[in-house]
Amino acid sequence: MEDKLDAANDFTQWSKIALELDFLRGYEHWKYVPNSHIYDYKQVKKRTIELLSLLKTRDFAIMTYTLRSGLLRNYCGVADTRLFSKYYLGTKLLIDEYNKAYAELLRYISLTDFTNATSNDY
């Protein structure tokens, strides 16, 4: 099966094979259980909930403050290589949700016209 990974023509094909390998090896369950001694999953879950609720408020000032203060390289251990090197595809689902929440916040800010915002909004 690992030979199929090497022979994959593109990332889509590779990721499908990698996901299957993770499932066959029993790794898929690990991804759905947020608990780990490698990263602070409680803090990451709390921050993810905060980010998702912040998106609902559409408050530019708080969004930009949160981005500036929260984009750290290894927030609570989410970039620890042990979370990415044992499996073929992905990491803990909670970390994926955390990253997607930040990406959505960045996307919203980049696509929104803030030309009428005042300096008090920052």
VENFEN-V483666 format. One record per pair of residues at least 12 apart in sequence whose ideal C-beta (glycine too) atoms are under 6 Angstrom apart, sorted by the first residue. I is the first residue (numbers start at 1). GAP is how many residues later the second one is. D is the distance in whole Angstrom. If there is no record, write none. Layout:
# VENFEN-V483666
I:GAP:D
I:GAP:D
This chain:
# VENFEN-V483666
1:20:6
4:13:5
5:12:5
15:74:6
18:70:4
18:71:4
19:70:5
21:67:5
22:65:5
22:66:5
22:67:6
27:60:5
31:61:6
31:62:5
32:61:6
34:60:4
38:39:6
38:42:5
38:44:5
38:45:6
39:37:5
39:38:3
39:39:5
39:41:6
40:36:4
41:53:6
43:33:5
44:32:5
44:50:6
44:54:5
45:49:6
48:49:5
48:50:5
48:53:5
51:50:4
51:54:6
52:49:5
60:54:6
60:57:6
60:61:5
61:60:5
61:61:6
63:42:6
63:46:6
78:17:5
